[in-house]
Amino acid sequence: MLRPAVVLWWGIGLTLLGVVLGIALPALAYGSAPTANGIDQGLLILMQAVLQLLTGAAPLVGAALIAAGIVMAYLKRLVERAPEHAFRLRADPAERPERP
């Protein structure tokens, strides 16, 4: 079962990773690249496409995980306070209310 704190920290980590990749990695990669011939240019284009995908998706997924962690923590607190009102997919047969 997922824990809210773990989901929250993964979200924070992914968001920071996306921001750091977006800021630092392209400058380092292009600054250290030798003069590009045909093969090197293709690798640089591939690397740029992967970096754009990561820097575009990681902060969005991170923000979604942060929001999910907050909602999970809120729901966990509600269930701990009033477990009789919590939604359960599979209730024990002894706990099921009798229908008229």
Backbone bond lengths (Angstrom), bond angles and torsions (degrees), N, CA, C in turn:
res aa  C-N    CA-C-N  psi(-1)  N-CA   C-N-CA  omega(-1)  CA-C   N-CA-C  phi
1 M - - - 1.451 - - 1.529 108.84 -
2 L 1.292 116.02 138.67 1.455 120.67 -179.81 1.521 110.58 -75.64
3 R 1.317 114.85 142.10 1.454 120.69 177.61 1.525 108.27 -105.75
4 P 1.338 116.86 141.20 1.473 119.93 -177.28 1.526 113.59 -59.21
5 A 1.316 118.23 -38.40 1.470 120.04 -178.30 1.524 111.41 -66.21
6 V 1.328 116.90 -37.84 1.462 120.48 179.76 1.523 110.22 -66.68
7 V 1.321 116.47 -43.73 1.472 120.59 179.18 1.521 110.28 -64.02
8 L 1.322 116.34 -40.74 1.467 120.28 179.23 1.531 111.24 -62.77
9 W 1.337 118.08 -45.29 1.467 120.54 -178.97 1.519 111.66 -68.72
10 W 1.332 118.30 -35.73 1.466 119.68 174.50 1.524 110.78 -63.15
11 G 1.319 116.71 -38.85 1.461 119.96 177.24 1.510 112.55 -63.92
12 I 1.327 116.48 -43.26 1.461 120.19 177.91 1.526 110.11 -63.69
13 G 1.320 116.48 -43.67 1.465 120.44 -179.86 1.519 112.72 -62.96
14 L 1.332 117.07 -44.01 1.469 119.76 179.35 1.524 111.56 -65.84
15 T 1.315 116.41 -38.47 1.469 119.25 178.83 1.528 110.45 -63.88
16 L 1.319 116.65 -46.77 1.466 119.74 178.85 1.524 111.73 -65.20
17 L 1.330 117.09 -39.26 1.454 120.57 177.95 1.526 111.01 -60.79
18 G 1.321 117.47 -43.87 1.459 120.27 179.01 1.514 112.65 -63.83
19 V 1.324 116.22 -39.24 1.463 119.71 179.71 1.527 110.50 -68.76
20 V 1.329 117.19 -44.25 1.464 120.46 -179.57 1.529 110.34 -65.31
21 L 1.325 117.10 -42.43 1.463 119.58 177.44 1.528 110.92 -61.32
22 G 1.304 116.57 -40.25 1.459 120.08 -179.05 1.510 113.69 -67.79
23 I 1.313 116.93 -31.74 1.462 120.42 -177.33 1.528 112.35 -89.05
24 A 1.318 117.06 -50.06 1.460 120.22 -167.41 1.525 114.89 -92.79
25 L 1.304 117.85 -41.20 1.456 119.73 -169.24 1.527 114.80 -67.18
26 P 1.316 120.38 -43.04 1.471 117.29 179.32 1.533 113.34 -61.90
27 A 1.316 117.22 -39.19 1.461 119.61 179.55 1.523 110.96 -65.48
28 L 1.318 117.06 -40.08 1.459 120.24 178.74 1.524 111.52 -69.10
29 A 1.315 116.85 -41.24 1.463 120.20 -176.93 1.529 111.35 -68.52
30 Y 1.325 117.80 -44.04 1.461 119.60 -178.42 1.521 112.02 -75.57
31 G 1.323 116.81 -28.22 1.457 119.36 178.72 1.518 112.39 -72.68
32 S 1.333 116.51 -31.50 1.455 119.67 -178.27 1.518 113.02 -93.92
33 A 1.318 118.65 -5.15 1.466 121.65 -178.12 1.532 109.78 -74.92
34 P 1.304 116.34 135.33 1.478 118.74 176.19 1.535 109.49 -72.68
35 T 1.305 115.23 178.88 1.459 118.09 177.73 1.515 108.94 -58.19
36 A 1.301 115.82 134.25 1.462 121.02 -171.21 1.525 110.94 -89.32
37 N 1.325 115.67 124.61 1.453 119.99 168.58 1.532 106.75 -100.81
38 G 1.284 119.57 -163.92 1.452 122.06 -174.75 1.514 114.27 -60.79
39 I 1.333 117.93 -44.68 1.465 121.16 -178.29 1.522 110.42 -72.38
40 D 1.313 117.11 -43.47 1.457 120.15 179.52 1.522 111.56 -63.40
41 Q 1.311 116.39 -37.96 1.464 119.91 179.45 1.524 110.39 -63.55
42 G 1.329 116.79 -39.42 1.463 119.88 177.67 1.517 112.10 -64.74
43 L 1.325 117.02 -40.53 1.460 120.39 177.46 1.524 111.47 -66.21
44 L 1.331 116.86 -38.71 1.461 119.62 177.56 1.528 111.31 -64.88
45 I 1.320 117.11 -38.68 1.467 120.13 177.84 1.519 110.54 -66.11
46 L 1.331 116.80 -41.27 1.461 120.47 177.11 1.523 111.06 -63.61
47 M 1.332 116.47 -44.03 1.458 120.40 179.05 1.526 110.85 -63.49
48 Q 1.321 116.86 -40.03 1.457 120.06 179.10 1.525 110.88 -65.22
49 A 1.325 117.83 -39.39 1.464 120.70 178.84 1.528 111.14 -64.61
50 V 1.338 116.81 -42.65 1.466 120.42 178.92 1.521 110.44 -65.68
51 L 1.326 117.09 -42.38 1.462 120.22 178.94 1.519 111.88 -64.80
52 Q 1.312 117.78 -39.29 1.456 119.74 177.73 1.519 111.35 -65.27
53 L 1.323 116.09 -37.95 1.462 119.84 176.69 1.526 110.71 -64.11
54 L 1.328 116.78 -46.71 1.463 120.19 -180.00 1.526 112.25 -66.17
55 T 1.314 116.95 -45.40 1.464 119.33 -178.01 1.516 112.15 -71.34
56 G 1.301 117.28 -21.97 1.462 119.74 176.11 1.511 113.00 -84.98
57 A 1.338 117.53 -36.56 1.459 120.73 -174.30 1.521 113.14 -90.99
58 A 1.316 118.59 -35.76 1.462 120.77 -174.32 1.537 113.30 -60.46
59 P 1.335 120.18 -46.01 1.467 117.86 177.84 1.526 113.33 -65.49
60 L 1.318 117.06 -33.56 1.467 119.27 179.01 1.524 111.48 -68.96
61 V 1.318 116.62 -44.52 1.465 120.22 177.32 1.526 109.61 -66.15
62 G 1.318 117.09 -38.93 1.459 120.77 177.38 1.515 112.46 -61.45
63 A 1.323 117.22 -43.84 1.468 120.35 178.00 1.521 111.37 -64.70
64 A 1.327 116.68 -38.37 1.470 119.78 177.40 1.529 110.81 -65.47
65 L 1.333 117.57 -39.05 1.459 120.34 177.78 1.525 111.69 -68.20
66 I 1.325 117.13 -36.54 1.465 119.84 176.13 1.526 109.97 -62.15
67 A 1.317 116.59 -46.22 1.467 120.39 178.82 1.527 110.89 -63.20
68 A 1.333 117.05 -41.26 1.460 119.94 179.31 1.524 111.07 -65.25
69 G 1.323 117.75 -38.81 1.463 120.76 177.43 1.517 112.28 -63.33
70 I 1.325 117.04 -39.16 1.461 120.81 178.27 1.520 110.39 -66.48
71 V 1.320 117.34 -44.15 1.467 120.87 178.83 1.524 110.60 -64.81
72 M 1.342 116.87 -41.17 1.461 119.91 178.53 1.529 111.42 -62.48
73 A 1.319 117.14 -40.91 1.466 120.66 178.73 1.526 110.55 -64.84
74 Y 1.322 116.56 -40.53 1.463 120.45 178.92 1.527 110.71 -64.69
75 L 1.329 117.10 -45.63 1.462 120.13 179.33 1.522 111.42 -66.17
76 K 1.319 117.36 -36.81 1.466 120.33 177.65 1.524 110.39 -62.45
77 R 1.325 116.31 -41.94 1.462 119.94 178.14 1.524 111.14 -64.38
78 L 1.337 117.91 -39.80 1.460 120.34 177.86 1.520 111.62 -64.19
79 V 1.310 117.24 -41.51 1.458 120.96 -179.40 1.523 110.70 -67.71
80 E 1.325 117.49 -38.21 1.459 120.04 178.65 1.521 111.75 -67.58
81 R 1.318 118.14 -32.74 1.466 120.90 -179.76 1.522 111.99 -75.96
82 A 1.314 117.17 -42.56 1.463 121.05 -176.14 1.525 109.98 -135.14
83 P 1.326 118.45 76.42 1.467 119.79 -176.21 1.518 113.68 -67.48
84 E 1.347 118.09 -21.44 1.468 118.91 -179.51 1.528 112.26 -70.98
85 H 1.328 117.39 -18.22 1.461 120.89 179.03 1.520 112.74 -100.03
86 A 1.306 117.29 2.11 1.458 120.77 -177.51 1.524 110.38 -75.14
87 F 1.302 115.29 144.31 1.460 121.22 177.06 1.518 109.01 -78.69
88 R 1.312 116.51 129.79 1.461 121.50 178.39 1.518 108.66 -125.23
89 L 1.324 115.62 135.68 1.457 119.01 177.89 1.521 111.70 -73.72
90 R 1.318 116.37 -40.33 1.463 121.23 -178.95 1.519 108.83 -127.25
91 A 1.292 116.07 105.65 1.455 120.45 177.59 1.529 109.27 -94.13
92 D 1.311 115.13 154.06 1.454 119.73 176.11 1.527 109.11 -65.25
93 P 1.336 118.17 142.90 1.470 119.69 -179.99 1.538 112.23 -60.16
94 A 1.317 117.59 -30.19 1.462 119.92 179.80 1.524 111.78 -70.82
95 E 1.317 117.59 -24.13 1.461 121.63 -177.41 1.523 112.60 -91.00
96 R 1.304 118.82 -8.97 1.461 120.31 -178.03 1.523 110.32 -70.24
97 P 1.322 116.13 134.60 1.470 118.07 178.19 1.526 110.32 -72.79
98 E 1.299 114.82 149.88 1.468 120.77 177.34 1.521 109.31 -77.45
99 R 1.308 115.05 136.02 1.473 119.89 178.13 1.517 109.59 -94.18
100 P 1.322 117.07 138.29 1.475 118.85 -179.95 1.500 113.50 -72.55
